[in-house]
Amino acid sequence: MASTNNQAVLDWVDEQIALMQPEKVVWIDGSKAQQEQLREEACHTGELHKLNQEKLPGCYLHRSDPNDVARVESRTFICCDKQENAGPTNNWMHPDEMYPKLRKLFNGSMKDKALYVIPYSMGVVGSPFAKYGFELTDSIYVVLSMAIMTRVGQEVLDALGDSPDFIKGIHSNKDINPDERYIVQFPEDNTIMSINSGYGGNVLQGKKCFSLRIASHLGKQEGWLAEHMLILGVQNPKGEVRYIAAAFPSACGKTNLAMIIPPAGYQKDGWKAWCVGDDIAWIRTGEDGRFWAANPEYGFFGVAPGTNVESNPNALATTHKDTIFINVALNLQDDTVWWEKLDKKPPENALDWLGNPWNGDCATTKGAHPNSRFTSPITNCPCVSPEFENPQGVPLSAIVFGGRRAKTAPLVYQSRDWNHGVFVGSIMASETTAASTGKVGVVRRDPMAMLPFCGYHMADYWQHWLDTGKATENRPKIFNVNWFRTDENGEFIWPGFGENLRVLEWILRRAFDDVDAQVSPIGYLPNTKDINIEGIDLTEEQLSGLLNIDKDLWKEEVENIREFYADFNGKVPAELWAQLEQLEHNLNS
């Protein structure tokens, strides 16, 4: 059993015990023996189902309530003293109103239940990046998932010592009432409270709650960046490993890029790719003036449907042991799991994600929920970076933004300078598809892929980016990519997946000034000869088309950006307005 003499921690835990009135209190020590005991208990209560231990060792299935299967942005709040500091992209309520509301809901919420105290670290324990927190929960699923997603237990308590500097988090499943579901961040108090949800994205508080919403606020105060970014190391034939951080809105291939497998020809020449992280990057300026990035997480919380041996073999391999699967189908034939597009052989004798009998007829009923998940240790990943646990992080050579644009954005372009790069990140967007909305081509802005996750006013966040860049001359260069340009039939032109390394090669050559580029109205574009298309079904003419700038479409883009910026209450930094004016000037000249 974990123990601490930290009076600030003990007083806070006692206060929460008095509020929630649990039957017993269990401190999580991080030991394998304690975790195994909790798994057995969860299987006995039905919270977990133990899978085939020969085929999937250490793996379990968990089903959340059918009304509780995804993040709920409408029930997610940033509560600070002034509404202006939360900004127009966050739901806000004053702490003096929200705290009583939540305390009323939490009052007695753990009667007849156990309260689990989880001490956890975001980042390598003891590293310059590390931040420590506690989550108090009544869910064994949360305990076991946090033990995958973060570093938990006695070593965290030892590293914290007597310091009162920790993030306070409480969670209760209570009765999973969606009308009283709240996921609340109090950034000025370093506090997180979530209730009436059991779904990972709402209740694994180390995920978006801490690592982005609270951490982005901490980063603003302390002079660093908390970003919704993958971190990838690309090793060239000389053995040099260079690192990029990249942000994409959902459905733009972020996880696939984080675990990219180089094309066969590149592998033959000695290229390798190393995953440092697939979702979160904490970025600090080092003593050398470079940007250093670390992944504060310890696991993957990945979307299951669509993950297969063709789309992302590294992700699939990662799930084969010590994984908790959420809301996927259970194959009763051999006690394994299945989800849509795992393969073309859905099980005929199965239970769907709701636990109902299912015969594999995907046309009638989905076996897995579209947002079903897997929670797996990063150390399972075949391409995990040797630098994953480096307490100093890794030095960034490039930052990459992206989106899904059918005609507007080229395959790749480079920003002219840091301020222009921040502008490029601030206007990040994807176009909707018919499958998702019924309307095609509606532009949805998602600046730096942080729209739902920034813990304060987004215009202030952009200013923080600008200020961070001013503090050093040794900044990474900023790029934008778009794998999703389409032809006249609506088919993707660029092959994507592993072939994206061809674009990363150009990005990294530009980062080290190893190749020239051509000036365009929107930034620097590659010369077609500098993108290697040998071995893929793409002509130089098609590549040239992928790099083409349609000025009329970009003029429409200028108007759309102007409308978007107008939503931020006059707080958009002057530097970004100047970049927009420069873009308009370039398009008209």
N, C-alpha and C positions, 0 to 999 in steps of 0.2 A: 504494500500500500504506500502510495506517495505521501511525502510529508514535507512541511515547510514551517518555518518560524516567522515568515513575513507577516507582520501584524496587519498591514494594509490589505493583504490578500485574505487573511483569516477573518478580519472584521467584515469585509465585503461579502464573503461567502456566508458568514453567519446571518447577515442581513437578508440575503436571498433565501436562506433556509427558513427564516421566520416568515417570509412572504409566501413561499410556495408550499411549505409544510409537508415535505416528503416523509415517507415512512423510514427511509434510511439514506445515508450519504456514502457514496463510494468515490474515493480519489483514484484517478487513473494514473498508473505508474509506468505504463509503456511496456510492461513485461509480456512475453509471449504466453505465459501461464494465465495471466489475468484475461488476456484477449480470448484465449481458447475457452475459458470458463464462461465469458460473456457470449461467445458464439453458441455454445451449447444451450445456454439459457434462452437466447433469442430463437433458436430452432424449436425449443420446447414450447414457447409461447406463440410460434408462428410468424414472428417478426422476420425471421430468415428461413430459407429452405436450403439445406445442404445438398450440393450438386455432386455428381459422380467424381469421387476423389482420385480415381485413376486417370480419368481423361482431363479433369479440371481441378487439380490439387489446390486446396485452400480456397475454393470458389463457392459463392453462395448467391442465392436469388432473393431479392427483396421486392415487394410490391407496395407502392404507395397508394393512398386512397384515390379512387377515380376522379375526385374533384380537386386533386392536388398533384399535378403531374408536370408543372413547369414553374419558372419564375413568374411572379405576378407584379408587373411594374405598377399597376394601378393601386396596389396595396403596399408599395415600397416607398418609404419616406426618408427625407433628410430633414432632421429637426435641429435647427440652430436658432439663435436669438433673433436674427433679422431675416425675414423672408428673402430680401435682396441677395443675401449671401448664399442661399440655396440656388437661386437663379430660376429661369423659366423652364428648364428641362427636368427639374425635380419636383416631386410632390413634397409639400412643406406643411408642417404644423409646428406651432410654438412648443418648445419643451414643456412649458408650464401647463399646456393642454394635453400633450401626448403622454407624459409620464403618468398622470393620474388614470388616464384611460387604460394604459397598459398594466399598471399595478393592479387595477381592478380585475383585469382578465387573468393576471398571473396569480392572484390571491387564491391560495389553496389548490393551485393547478396540479400539484404533485402528491396530493393525498393518496395514500395506498400505493405510491410509486417510489422508485429509487431516484435519487438525484445523483448524477454522475458529474464529477468535477474534472474537466479536461484541461490540464495545463499544456499549451502548445506554442510552438515557435514557427513563425513565418521566416524562412531563411535558415541557413546553417547555424545551429546553436553556437553562440559566442562570436559570430562573424559581425563585421561592420554593418551588414544589411539587416541583421536579425531584429525582429520585433516580437514581443511575447504577449500572449493573451490567454484568457480562460473562457471556456464555454461550459456553462452549467446546463445540463439537458436531462430529460427523462427518457431519451431514446437510445437504446443499444445500437441501433443502426447508425445514429449520428456518431456515437463513440467509436465504433469500428471503422466508419468511413473517415472520420477525422484522423484516425491512426494511420490511414493510407495517405490521405491528402496533405498531412502536416507531420512535423516531428513532435511527438507527445511524450509526457511522462516526467520522471524525476529529474532528468538532465535539464529540462526547462526550468524547473523550480530552483535547481542549483545555480543555473546561469542568472536567473532573475535576482536571487539573493534577497536582500531586504528592500530592494527598490520598489517604490509605489508606481513605477512607470509600466503599466500593463493595460491591455485592452480588456474591458469588462463585457462579457457576453452571456446572456441567458436565453434559453430556448425551452419551450414546452409544446409537445404535440397537442396538449389539452384534448379537445374533441374534434379537431380538424374542421372547424366551422369556417367555411370560406367567407362568410359575412363578418367574421371577427378575426380574420387573418391579417397579421401585420408583420412586415419586415422593416425594422426601423433602425436607422443609424443616427447617433447623436455625436457628430464629429467634434464638437467643442468639449464633450465629456469623455471621448474615447470609449463610447458605450454602444453596444448592439443588443437589440431585443427582437426576437422573432417568436411568434406564437400562432397556433392553429394551422401549422404546416408541418409536414414530415418530408417534403421533397428536398433533395440535396441542395439545389441551387438557392433555396430559401433558408436552409437551416444548417448547412455546413459553413459556419460563420467565417472560417478562414478563407473561403472562396471570395466571391465578389464583395461581400459585406466588409471584410477587413482588408483584403489585398488590394482593393480598388477604392471603394467609397471612403473608408476611414483612412487608408494609406495615402490616397491622393491629397487629402486635407493635411495629413502629416507632412507629406512631401512639400507642399506649398509653404508650410511653416519652417521646415528644416532645410529646404533648398535641394530637393531631389525629385524624381519623377516616378510615379506609380502608374504603369501603363498596361493596357489590355493587348499585350504583344507576345508573340512567340519569340524565342531566341534560338538561332540556328548557326552552327559552325560549318563552314564550307572549307574542305581541305583540298588544295590543288596538287598537281603532280609533283611539285617541289617539296611537299610536306607542310606547307604553310597553312595554318588554319585561321580563317578570318571570319568575323562574327557579324551577323545582322540581327536586328530586331524588326519585327513586321507586324502591322496592325491591319486587320480586315474586318468588315462587317460580317454578320453571320451568312453562311452559305457561299462563302468565297474561297474555300479551300485552305483555311488557316492551319488546321490540324494536319492535313495532307502535306503542306509545305514544311511544317515543323519536323515531319518524319520522312522527308523526301528521300527517295532512292535514286541516285544518279543513273542516267541512261547507260545502256550497256557499253557504248563506245567511250563514254566518260569514265566508267568504272575500269575499263581496260587500260585507259591512260593514267589511272591512279587517283581519280577524284573520289572523295568520300564526303558524307554529310553527317553531322552530329547534332542530335537534339539536346538542347539545354532546357527548353521548356516549350509548351504548346499554347500557353494562355496568358501568363502574367510575367511582366518584366519590371523589376525595381531597378532604377538607373541613377547612378551617382557619378559626379565628376571626381576622378581620382587625382592624386597628387601630381600626376603627369599631365593633367589637363584633359585627358581622354574621358569619354563616357564609358563607365563600367556597368554591366548589367548582370543581375542575378535573378534566377527564378525562385521566388520565395516558397513555392509549393513543393510537395514531395510525391504527388501523385497526379494522375490524369482523371478528369471527370468528362469522359468523351461521349458523344452521341453514337449509339449503336447502329441504327438503321443506315445502310449504305457502306458500313465498314466491312471490307472483305479482302480477300487475298490479292485482288487486282487493284482496288482503290487505295488501300493503305495496309500492306502486309505487316509493317512494323507495329501499327496500332493493334491489329488483330493478334499478333504474337504476344503482345503485352498483356492481353486479357486471359491468357491460358493458365495463369496461376494467381492465387492470392487476390482475386478480384471479386467485388460485389457487383452483380448485375441488377439493374433496376428496371422493372416494367417490360421485360422481354418475355418471349414465349418459352415455356418449359416443355422439352421433348421427353415424354413419359417413357419412350422406348429405352433410353439409356441415361436419363436424368442429366441431360445437357441442355444448353440454351440455343435459341434460334431467333433471328430477327430478319426483317425484310432486306433483301439483297445480300444476306450473308452468303447464300448460294442459291441454286435453282431447285433445291430439294426441300421444301418445307415439310416438317414432320406431319405424318397423318394421324398420329396418336399423341396429342399434346394438350396443354392448357395454354390459353392465350394470356395476355398480360393482366387480364382481370381475374384469372384463375378459373375461367370457364372452359369446358371441353371444346377442343378445336381440331378440325380435321385437315388443316393445311390449306384450306380454300381461301387464298389471299383476296380473291375477287369479292368475297362476301364480308369477311372480317379480317382486320389486321391481327397478325400474331403478336407483334410488339407495338407498343405505343410509338408514334412518330418521334417523340422526344425521349425515348428510352435511353438508358445510359449504362456506362460501365465505369467503375472506380477502381483504378489499377495503380500499383506502384510504378513510378517512373523508372526505377532501377530494373524493372522487367523489360524495358524497351531495348530491342537489339541494337539500336543506334544511339543509345544514351551517351551523351558527351563525357569524356574522361574528366572534363572540367565542371561537371554538374555540381559537385560538392566543394568546389574551390571557394573558400570564404571571401575572396576578393572579387568574385564574379569573373566576367570575361569582357575584354575591350571591344567596343562596337566600332566597326568601320563604316556601317551604313544603317540608316533607318528607312524602312520601306512602308509606304501606305498603299492601299489598293481598294478596289471596288468592282462591282459587276456592271459594266457599261457596254451596251450593244454596238454603239457607233462613235461615241464622243471621245473617250480617253484612249490614247494609243497603248500599244503593248507595254511600253516602258518609257518614262522620261525622268530627267533629273532636275531638281530645283536649282535655281541660279545661286542661291545662298541660303543661310539659315532662316531668315525671316520669310523668304519665299517658300521654304520647306514647311514652315509652320502654317502658312497660308494653304498649301497643298493638303496638309493634314486636316485643317479646319473645314475644308470643303468636301472631304471624303463622302462618297455617295455610292449607292447601288440603285439599280432600276428593278422594280418589281416584275415578277413573272406572272403569267396567267394562272399558274398553279397556286400561287400564294394569295392573289387578291382579286382575280377576275379582270384586272386592268394591267396592260402591258406598258412598261416604260415609264411608270411614275417614279420620279427621282426622290429617294429618301436619303437625306443627309444623316451621316453618323460620324461626326468629327472624331478622328483618331480612334474610331470604334469604341468611344467612351460615353456615348450619349446616355445610356441607362446607368452608368457606373461612376460618373464624376461626382465626388462628394461635396462640391461647391459650385459656384456660378461658372458656367463653361467659358464665358468671356474672360473671367479672371484666370481660368485654367490656361487659355491661350496666352495670356500675358505672362504667366509663369513659365511657359515654354520659351517665349521670347527672352525673358530675363535669364533663364538657365543657359541659353545659348550665348548671351552677352558675357557670361562669366568666364568663358574660355575661348581661345582661338582654335583649340584642337578638337573640334566637334566632328561627329560623323556626318557624312553627306546624306541628303534626303532624296528619296526617289518615290515614284508612283508606278504601280503596275496594274495591268488589266488583262487577265487571261481570257476575257469573255467577249471579245469582239465577234460579231456574227456576219455571215455572208447574206446574200439576197434570199436564201432559203431559211434563214434563221439558225443555221448550223454554226457551231463554234469553228473558227478558223485555226486558232492556235491549239496544238494537241494537249497542252497542259500536263498535269501530274509531274512525273519525273523530268519531263522535257523542260519544265520551268527552270531547271538548273542552268540552261543555256542563257536565260535572261539574268540570273544571279551572277553568272560569270562576267557578263558585261558590267553589271552594277559594281562588282568588286574591282574590276579593272579601272572603272571610273573613280572609285573611291581612292585608289592609289595612283591616279593620274597616268595610267598605263595605256590609255587609248583616247583618241580625240572624239568629239561629238559635234553635231550641227545645231546651230541656234534656231529655235522656233519661237513662235509667240507665247508658248506656254512653258518653255524651259528647254533643256538640252536633250536632243534626240540622238539615238544611235545612228551611225552610218550602217546601212544594211550589211556591208561586208564584215562588220564587227559582231554580228550575231551569228553564231555557228548554227547552220541549219542542215549540216551534213547528216544524213541518215534518217531524216524525218520527211514526211510527205507534205512538203511546203516549198513552194517556189519562191525565188527572190522577189518576183512581182507581188505575190501574196504577202510576203514579209513587208515590202514597201507599203502595201495597203494597210497593214496592221499599225504602221508608224505614221500614217497620214493624219493631218490635222484638218478637220472640216471647220472652217472659220465661222460659217453660219450657225452650226451647232454650238460652237463655243460662245458665240455672241448671245445665244439663248441661255447658255450656262451662266454668263455674266449676270443676266437679269435674275435668274433663279437664285444665284448666290446673294445678290443684293437684297432680295426679299428675305432670304434666310437670315442674313446678318441683322436685318431690321427687327427680328424677333428678340434680340438680346438687349433691349432696353437702353440702347445708346452706349453700351459698355464694350463693344468690340474694339480692340486696340487700334489706334490710328495706323500702326504699321500694316495691319491686315487690310484696312480700307485702302491704303496706298498700293498694296499689292493688287487689289481688285482693279483699281484705276489703271495700274500699269498693264494688267492683262487686257483690259478693254482698249487701251491705247495701242498695244502691240497688234491686236486683231484688226484694228482700223487702219494701221499704217502699212 
